[in-house]
Each structure stands twice: as C-alpha cells, then as structure tokens.
Amino acid sequence: MEPQSPSLKNERHDHIKRRFLPFIEAYWETKFIWKGNSLGQARQNDGSSCGPCAINLLERLVNKEIPQWTPQKAAGYRSKLFLHMAHCLIEEMVSI
C-alpha cells in the first residue's frame, strides 16, 4: 500500500530506486531512467489484496488499456487470475 505522507512516499520511492534499478539494469543490460510513480495504482482496502493489486499494476505497465483494479472487482479478478494460471498449467501438462 502506498504511504499517504509525501515524505514517506519519497522515502519509499528512493528505496525502490536504490534496490530495483541496479537489478533490472544488470538483468536487461541497459540504462533505465526513474520516472517515479507515473501510473496511478490501485488501493486495497484489506490485508489480502496486495498480490492482485501488484499484478494489475504490472499488467497496466505493459498495456495501459487494462482497467485499474478496484476493491469491488477483487473476487472476479482473483477468479480470472486463477483460471488463467490453471489454463497455462493444463497447456504445459498437455505439451509434455
């Protein structure tokens, strides 16, 4: 969950930048420019939706047409993710 206070938000972004950028730059062997939190992110209202929120953010980074996750969509989104993963697993098992 994103901190509400601007100073905590800046501290969190600095931490992510220090930890994450070196990893992805080494992995993809390229230089990245940190633009901060340029894509709006969903806000969870419980203690168990961080995974779906994070997956949705990653999906939206790849395809901005994907709608932002909302707490009202939680059950349907979890079901969609489960069915997608089950489908991929079945395809993998069939191709063995």
DSSP file (Angstrom, degrees, kcal/mol; ACC not computed):
  #  RESIDUE AA STRUCTURE BP1 BP2  ACC     N-H-->O    O-->H-N    N-H-->O    O-->H-N    TCO  KAPPA ALPHA  PHI   PSI    X-CA   Y-CA   Z-CA
    1    1 A M              0   0    0      0, 0.0    42,-0.1     0, 0.0    49,-0.0   0.000 360.0 360.0 360.0 133.9    0.0    0.0    0.0
    2    2 A E        -     0   0    0      1,-0.1     7,-0.1     2,-0.0     6,-0.0  -0.489 360.0-113.7 -69.1 130.5    1.3    3.4   -1.0
    3    3 A P        -     0   0    0      0, 0.0    -1,-0.1     0, 0.0     6,-0.0  -0.335  15.5-142.8 -62.7 147.5    2.1    5.6    2.1
    4    4 A Q  S    S+     0   0    0      4,-0.0    -2,-0.0     5,-0.0     3,-0.0   0.862  76.4  84.4 -79.5 -38.0   -0.1    8.7    2.4
    5    5 A S  S  > S-     0   0    0      1,-0.1     4,-2.5     2,-0.0     5,-0.2  -0.466  76.2-137.2 -72.8 133.4    2.6   11.1    3.7
    6    6 A P  H  > S+     0   0    0      0, 0.0     4,-2.5     0, 0.0     5,-0.2   0.866 104.4  51.6 -57.4 -37.6    4.7   12.8    0.9
    7    7 A S  H  > S+     0   0    0      2,-0.2     4,-2.2     1,-0.2     5,-0.1   0.911 112.0  45.6 -68.8 -39.8    7.9   12.3    2.9
    8    8 A L  H  > S+     0   0    0      2,-0.2     4,-2.4     1,-0.2    -1,-0.2   0.877 112.1  52.8 -67.0 -36.4    7.2    8.6    3.4
    9    9 A K  H  X S+     0   0    0     -4,-2.5     4,-2.5     2,-0.2    -2,-0.2   0.929 110.9  46.2 -63.7 -45.5    6.2    8.3   -0.3
   10   10 A N  H  X S+     0   0    0     -4,-2.5     4,-2.5     2,-0.2    -2,-0.2   0.903 112.1  51.3 -63.6 -41.5    9.5    9.9   -1.3
   11   11 A E  H  X S+     0   0    0     -4,-2.2     4,-2.1     2,-0.2    -2,-0.2   0.910 110.9  48.5 -61.6 -42.6   11.5    7.7    1.1
   12   12 A R  H  X S+     0   0    0     -4,-2.4     4,-2.6     2,-0.2    -2,-0.2   0.924 111.6  48.7 -64.5 -44.7    9.8    4.6   -0.4
   13   13 A H  H  X S+     0   0    0     -4,-2.5     4,-2.7     1,-0.2    -2,-0.2   0.890 110.5  51.3 -64.8 -38.4   10.5    5.6   -4.0
   14   14 A D  H  X S+     0   0    0     -4,-2.5     4,-2.5     2,-0.2    -1,-0.2   0.905 110.5  49.5 -62.9 -40.7   14.1    6.3   -3.1
   15   15 A H  H  X S+     0   0    0     -4,-2.1     4,-2.2     2,-0.2     5,-0.3   0.933 112.1  47.2 -63.3 -46.7   14.4    2.8   -1.6
   16   16 A I  H  X>S+     0   0    0     -4,-2.6     4,-3.6     1,-0.2     5,-0.6   0.927 112.4  50.5 -60.6 -44.7   12.8    1.2   -4.6
   17   17 A K  H  X5S+     0   0    0     -4,-2.7     4,-1.1     1,-0.2    -2,-0.2   0.921 111.5  47.1 -60.9 -45.1   15.1    3.1   -6.9
   18   18 A R  H  <5S+     0   0    0     -4,-2.5    -1,-0.2     1,-0.2    -2,-0.2   0.868 124.1  32.7 -65.6 -36.1   18.2    2.1   -5.0
   19   19 A R  H  X5S+     0   0    0     -4,-2.2     4,-0.7    -5,-0.2    -2,-0.2   0.873 124.7  38.0 -88.0 -40.5   17.2   -1.6   -4.8
   20   20 A F  H  X5S+     0   0    0     -4,-3.6     4,-2.5    -5,-0.3     5,-0.3   0.907 105.5  59.4 -85.6 -45.1   15.4   -2.1   -8.1
   21   21 A L  H  X<S+     0   0    0     -4,-1.1     4,-2.7    -5,-0.6     5,-0.3   0.907 104.7  49.6 -57.6 -47.0   17.2   -0.1  -10.7
   22   22 A P  H  > S+     0   0    0      0, 0.0     4,-2.0     0, 0.0    -1,-0.2   0.895 112.0  51.1 -59.2 -36.9   20.6   -1.9  -10.4
   23   23 A F  H  X S+     0   0    0     -4,-0.7     4,-2.5     2,-0.2    -2,-0.2   0.961 114.5  40.0 -63.6 -52.3   18.8   -5.2  -10.6
   24   24 A I  H  X S+     0   0    0     -4,-2.5     4,-2.7     1,-0.2     6,-0.2   0.853 113.8  54.4 -71.1 -31.2   16.9   -4.5  -13.8
   25   25 A E  H  X>S+     0   0    0     -4,-2.7     5,-1.1    -5,-0.3     4,-0.7   0.901 112.7  43.5 -66.9 -38.1   19.8   -2.7  -15.4
   26   26 A A  H  <5S+     0   0    0     -4,-2.0    -2,-0.2    -5,-0.3    -1,-0.2   0.910 115.7  48.5 -70.0 -41.7   22.0   -5.7  -14.8
   27   27 A Y  H  <5S+     0   0    0     -4,-2.5    -2,-0.2     1,-0.2    -3,-0.2   0.933 123.6  30.1 -65.5 -46.7   19.4   -8.1  -16.0
   28   28 A W  H  <5S-     0   0    0     -4,-2.7    -1,-0.2     2,-0.2    -2,-0.2   0.422 100.5-132.0 -95.0   1.6   18.5   -6.3  -19.2
   29   29 A E  T  <5 +     0   0    0     -4,-0.7     2,-0.3    -5,-0.2    -3,-0.2   0.904  69.7 103.7  48.9  50.3   21.9   -4.8  -19.7
   30   30 A T  S   <S-     0   0    0     -5,-1.1     2,-0.4    -6,-0.2    -1,-0.2  -0.963  74.3-103.8-151.4 165.0   20.6   -1.3  -20.3
   31   31 A K        -     0   0    0     -2,-0.3     2,-0.3    -3,-0.1   -10,-0.0  -0.810  33.2-161.3 -97.1 131.9   20.2    2.0  -18.5
   32   32 A F        -     0   0    0     -2,-0.4     2,-0.5   -11,-0.1    -7,-0.1  -0.844  12.1-137.5-112.0 150.4   16.8    3.0  -17.2
   33   33 A I        -     0   0    0     -2,-0.3     2,-0.5     2,-0.0    -2,-0.0  -0.933  20.8-130.9-107.3 124.4   15.5    6.4  -16.2
   34   34 A W        +     0   0    0     -2,-0.5     3,-0.1     1,-0.1   -17,-0.0  -0.622  28.8 173.4 -76.6 121.8   13.5    6.5  -13.0
   35   35 A K        -     0   0    0     -2,-0.5    -1,-0.1     1,-0.4     2,-0.1   0.275  35.6-135.4-110.2   7.8   10.2    8.4  -13.5
   36   36 A G        -     0   0    0      1,-0.1     2,-1.5   -23,-0.1    -1,-0.4  -0.347  62.5 -18.1  72.9-155.0    8.7    7.7  -10.1
   37   37 A N  S    S+     0   0    0      1,-0.2    -1,-0.1    -3,-0.1     4,-0.1  -0.638  74.4 152.6 -89.7  81.2    5.1    6.7   -9.8
   38   38 A S        +     0   0    0     -2,-1.5     2,-0.5     1,-0.1    -1,-0.2   0.553  55.8  65.7 -91.0  -8.2    3.8    7.8  -13.1
   39   39 A L  S    S-     0   0    0     -3,-0.2    -1,-0.1     0, 0.0    22,-0.1  -0.964  89.4-116.9-117.3 125.3    1.0    5.3  -13.4
   40   40 A G        -     0   0    0     -2,-0.5     2,-0.4     1,-0.1    -2,-0.1  -0.267  34.2-150.1 -57.0 142.1   -1.9    5.5  -10.9
   41   41 A Q        -     0   0    0     -4,-0.1    13,-0.1    27,-0.1    -1,-0.1  -0.882  14.6-103.9-122.1 152.9   -2.1    2.4   -8.8
   42   42 A A        -     0   0    0     -2,-0.4     2,-0.5    11,-0.3    28,-0.1  -0.248  27.6-137.3 -67.2 155.8   -5.0    0.7   -7.1
   43   43 A R        -     0   0    0     26,-0.3     2,-0.2   -42,-0.1    -1,-0.1  -0.974  12.4-145.7-118.5 122.1   -5.6    1.0   -3.4
   44   44 A Q        -     0   0    0     -2,-0.5     6,-0.0     1,-0.1     3,-0.0  -0.553   7.5-162.2 -82.4 150.9   -6.5   -2.1   -1.4
   45   45 A N  S    S+     0   0    0     -2,-0.2     2,-0.3    26,-0.0    -1,-0.1   0.104  71.6  48.4-118.5  20.7   -8.9   -1.8    1.5
   46   46 A D  S    S-     0   0    0      0, 0.0     3,-0.3     0, 0.0    -2,-0.1  -0.821  87.5-105.8-143.8-177.3   -8.0   -5.1    3.1
   47   47 A G  S    S+     0   0    0     -2,-0.3     3,-0.0     1,-0.2    -3,-0.0   0.250 107.9  51.9 -99.2  13.1   -4.9   -7.0    4.2
   48   48 A S  S    S+     0   0    0      1,-0.1     3,-0.3     2,-0.1    -1,-0.2   0.346  84.2  77.4-132.6   7.7   -5.0   -9.6    1.4
   49   49 A S     >  +     0   0    0     -3,-0.3     4,-2.2     1,-0.2     5,-0.2   0.273  59.2 102.2-104.6  12.4   -5.3   -7.8   -2.0
   50   50 A C  H  > S+     0   0    0      2,-0.2     4,-2.5     1,-0.2     5,-0.2   0.897  81.3  52.9 -63.6 -38.2   -1.7   -6.7   -2.3
   51   51 A G  H  > S+     0   0    0     -3,-0.3     4,-2.7     2,-0.2     5,-0.2   0.968 111.4  42.9 -61.6 -55.3   -0.9   -9.6   -4.8
   52   52 A P  H  > S+     0   0    0      0, 0.0     4,-2.5     0, 0.0    -1,-0.2   0.873 114.4  52.5 -59.5 -36.0   -3.8   -8.8   -7.2
   53   53 A C  H  X S+     0   0    0     -4,-2.2     4,-2.2     2,-0.2   -11,-0.3   0.929 111.5  46.0 -63.1 -44.3   -3.0   -5.1   -6.9
   54   54 A A  H  X S+     0   0    0     -4,-2.5     4,-2.3     2,-0.2    -1,-0.2   0.914 113.0  49.1 -66.0 -43.0    0.6   -5.7   -7.8
   55   55 A I  H  X S+     0   0    0     -4,-2.7     4,-2.7     1,-0.2    -1,-0.2   0.918 111.1  50.7 -62.5 -42.6   -0.3   -8.0  -10.7
   56   56 A N  H  X S+     0   0    0     -4,-2.5     4,-2.5    -5,-0.2    -1,-0.2   0.897 108.6  51.8 -62.6 -40.4   -2.8   -5.4  -12.0
   57   57 A L  H  X S+     0   0    0     -4,-2.2     4,-1.8     2,-0.2    -1,-0.2   0.924 111.1  47.5 -61.8 -44.0   -0.1   -2.7  -11.9
   58   58 A L  H  X S+     0   0    0     -4,-2.3     4,-1.4     2,-0.2    -2,-0.2   0.912 111.3  51.0 -63.9 -42.0    2.3   -4.9  -13.9
   59   59 A E  H  X S+     0   0    0     -4,-2.7     4,-2.6     1,-0.2     3,-0.2   0.917 111.2  48.5 -58.9 -43.0   -0.4   -5.7  -16.4
   60   60 A R  H  < S+     0   0    0     -4,-2.5    -1,-0.2     1,-0.2    -2,-0.2   0.780 104.6  58.5 -71.8 -27.5   -1.2   -2.0  -16.8
   61   61 A L  H  < S+     0   0    0     -4,-1.8    -1,-0.2    -5,-0.2     3,-0.2   0.858 114.2  39.0 -65.9 -33.6    2.5   -1.1  -17.2
   62   62 A V  H  < S+     0   0    0     -4,-1.4     2,-0.4     1,-0.3    -2,-0.2   0.862 134.1  19.6 -81.5 -39.5    2.6   -3.5  -20.2
   63   63 A N    ><  -     0   0    0     -4,-2.6     3,-1.7    -5,-0.2    -1,-0.3  -0.892  61.1-166.5-138.4 103.7   -0.9   -2.5  -21.6
   64   64 A K  T 3  S+     0   0    0     -2,-0.4    -4,-0.1     1,-0.3    -1,-0.1   0.577  84.3  72.9 -68.5  -8.7   -2.4    0.8  -20.4
   65   65 A E  T 3  S+     0   0    0      2,-0.1    -1,-0.3    -5,-0.0    -5,-0.1   0.674  72.4 101.3 -77.6 -17.6   -5.8   -0.3  -21.8
   66   66 A I  S <  S-     0   0    0     -3,-1.7     3,-0.1    -7,-0.2    -3,-0.0  -0.514  82.1-115.1 -70.1 130.1   -6.3   -2.7  -18.9
   67   67 A P        -     0   0    0      0, 0.0     2,-0.2     0, 0.0    -1,-0.1  -0.304  31.5-100.4 -68.0 150.6   -8.6   -1.2  -16.3
   68   68 A Q        -     0   0    0      1,-0.1   -27,-0.1   -27,-0.0   -15,-0.1  -0.462  40.3-107.9 -70.8 139.0   -7.3   -0.4  -12.9
   69   69 A W        -     0   0    0     -2,-0.2   -26,-0.3   -16,-0.2    -1,-0.1  -0.352  38.1-171.7 -62.4 143.3   -8.1   -2.9  -10.1
   70   70 A T    >   -     0   0    0    -28,-0.1     3,-1.5     1,-0.1     4,-0.3  -0.951  37.3-112.8-133.1 156.6  -10.7   -1.8   -7.6
   71   71 A P  G >  S+     0   0    0      0, 0.0     3,-1.3     0, 0.0     4,-0.3   0.831 117.6  60.5 -57.0 -31.1  -11.8   -3.5   -4.3
   72   72 A Q  G 3  S+     0   0    0      1,-0.3     4,-0.3     2,-0.1     3,-0.2   0.756 105.3  48.0 -68.0 -23.1  -15.2   -4.1   -6.0
   73   73 A K  G <> S+     0   0    0     -3,-1.5     4,-2.8     1,-0.2     5,-0.3   0.366  82.1 106.4 -95.1   4.4  -13.5   -6.2   -8.6
   74   74 A A  H <> S+     0   0    0     -3,-1.3     4,-2.5    -4,-0.3     5,-0.2   0.903  79.2  42.6 -55.4 -53.2  -11.5   -8.3   -6.1
   75   75 A A  H  > S+     0   0    0     -4,-0.3     4,-2.2     1,-0.2    -1,-0.2   0.929 118.0  45.3 -63.6 -46.3  -13.4  -11.6   -6.3
   76   76 A G  H  > S+     0   0    0     -4,-0.3     4,-2.4     2,-0.2    -1,-0.2   0.880 113.2  50.6 -64.4 -38.1  -13.7  -11.6  -10.1
   77   77 A Y  H  X S+     0   0    0     -4,-2.8     4,-2.6     2,-0.2    -2,-0.2   0.916 109.9  49.5 -67.2 -43.4  -10.1  -10.6  -10.6
   78   78 A R  H  X S+     0   0    0     -4,-2.5     4,-2.5    -5,-0.3    -2,-0.2   0.920 112.2  48.9 -60.3 -43.2   -8.9  -13.3   -8.3
   79   79 A S  H  X S+     0   0    0     -4,-2.2     4,-2.7    -5,-0.2     5,-0.2   0.917 110.5  50.7 -62.1 -43.4  -11.0  -15.9  -10.2
   80   80 A K  H  X S+     0   0    0     -4,-2.4     4,-2.3     1,-0.2    -2,-0.2   0.920 111.6  47.5 -61.6 -44.3   -9.7  -14.6  -13.5
   81   81 A L  H  X S+     0   0    0     -4,-2.6     4,-2.6     2,-0.2    -2,-0.2   0.916 112.3  49.6 -63.3 -43.2   -6.1  -14.9  -12.4
   82   82 A F  H  X S+     0   0    0     -4,-2.5     4,-2.8     1,-0.2     5,-0.2   0.938 112.1  47.1 -61.7 -47.2   -6.7  -18.4  -11.0
   83   83 A L  H  X S+     0   0    0     -4,-2.7     4,-2.5     1,-0.2    -1,-0.2   0.885 111.7  51.4 -63.5 -38.2   -8.4  -19.6  -14.2
   84   84 A H  H  X S+     0   0    0     -4,-2.3     4,-2.2    -5,-0.2    -1,-0.2   0.933 112.7  44.9 -63.4 -45.5   -5.6  -18.1  -16.3
   85   85 A M  H  X S+     0   0    0     -4,-2.6     4,-2.4     2,-0.2    -2,-0.2   0.903 113.2  50.7 -66.1 -39.9   -2.9  -19.8  -14.3
   86   86 A A  H  X S+     0   0    0     -4,-2.8     4,-2.6     2,-0.2    -2,-0.2   0.913 109.9  50.7 -62.8 -42.0   -4.9  -23.1  -14.3
   87   87 A H  H  X S+     0   0    0     -4,-2.5     4,-2.4    -5,-0.2    -2,-0.2   0.922 110.8  48.3 -61.1 -45.2   -5.2  -22.9  -18.1
   88   88 A C  H  X S+     0   0    0     -4,-2.2     4,-2.2     1,-0.2    -1,-0.2   0.901 112.0  49.8 -62.3 -41.3   -1.4  -22.3  -18.5
   89   89 A L  H  X S+     0   0    0     -4,-2.4     4,-2.4     2,-0.2    -2,-0.2   0.917 110.6  49.0 -64.3 -44.0   -0.7  -25.2  -16.3
   90   90 A I  H  X S+     0   0    0     -4,-2.6     4,-2.3     2,-0.2    -2,-0.2   0.918 111.0  50.1 -63.2 -43.1   -3.0  -27.5  -18.2
   91   91 A E  H  X S+     0   0    0     -4,-2.4     4,-1.7     1,-0.2    -1,-0.2   0.904 111.0  49.9 -60.6 -40.7   -1.5  -26.5  -21.5
   92   92 A E  H  < S+     0   0    0     -4,-2.2     4,-0.5     1,-0.2    -2,-0.2   0.906 111.5  48.0 -63.5 -42.3    2.0  -27.1  -20.1
   93   93 A M  H >< S+     0   0    0     -4,-2.4     3,-0.7     1,-0.2    -2,-0.2   0.865 110.8  51.1 -68.7 -35.6    1.0  -30.6  -18.9
   94   94 A V  H 3< S+     0   0    0     -4,-2.3    -1,-0.2     1,-0.2    -2,-0.2   0.831 107.2  53.6 -70.4 -32.4   -0.6  -31.5  -22.2
   95   95 A S  T 3<        0   0    0     -4,-1.7    -1,-0.2     1,-0.2    -2,-0.2   0.530 360.0 360.0 -82.9  -4.1    2.5  -30.5  -24.2
   96   96 A I    <         0   0    0     -3,-0.7    -1,-0.2    -4,-0.5    -2,-0.1   0.492 360.0 360.0 -76.8 360.0    4.8  -32.7  -22.1
